């Protein structure tokens, strides 16, 4: 019985472990200003294996989720569907732009990264 409860609690915690993305770029900036955080913009596209890896593996890691939510307001923009603000370019996807609450770029990372590498990237650009 104890094993069943453990498995169910693990499944529940995995299902609840989801990064809360801002609804838009402007909403992310407003929230960042209010919460005194930086913004993490993820540029991606449909059917991008590296983007799927970030979403399905890296952002599902509780330590990554906690670090992002503690220090950043994350916003996800699809390069084919969403308006991309000036200066947020890309070569491929995913591309991550790190901005202060006023929208000033403080860093960029091109491509996917494993969990330890991405944790290091987040550490570089947090407030």
C-alpha positions, 0 to 999 in steps of 0.5 A: 500500500505504501508503494502505491501511495508513493508512486501516486504522489510522484506521478501527481508531483510530476503532473503539477510540475509545469512552468507558468509562462506569461501570456504575452511579451508585454505581460511578462515585462509588466510582471517582471517590473512588479516582481523585480525580476528579469525576463526569460524569453524562449523563441521556438517553433512547432515540431522543433526537437530541441524545443520539445527537449527543453519543454519535456525534459529540462523545464520538467526538472523541479530545480530548473522550474524553481530557479526560473520562477524565483528569478525570472518571468518566463514567456514563450514566443513561437517564431511563426505565430507570435509577434517578435519584439525588435532585437529578439532575433534568432538563428535557430530554435530554441533561442533564449533572450534574457532581459531586464524588466525594462526590456533591455537585453542582458544575455542570449543563449542559442540552442537547447541545453541539458539540465546542469548547463541550463542551470548555469545559464540561468545563474548567469542572468538572474538578478 
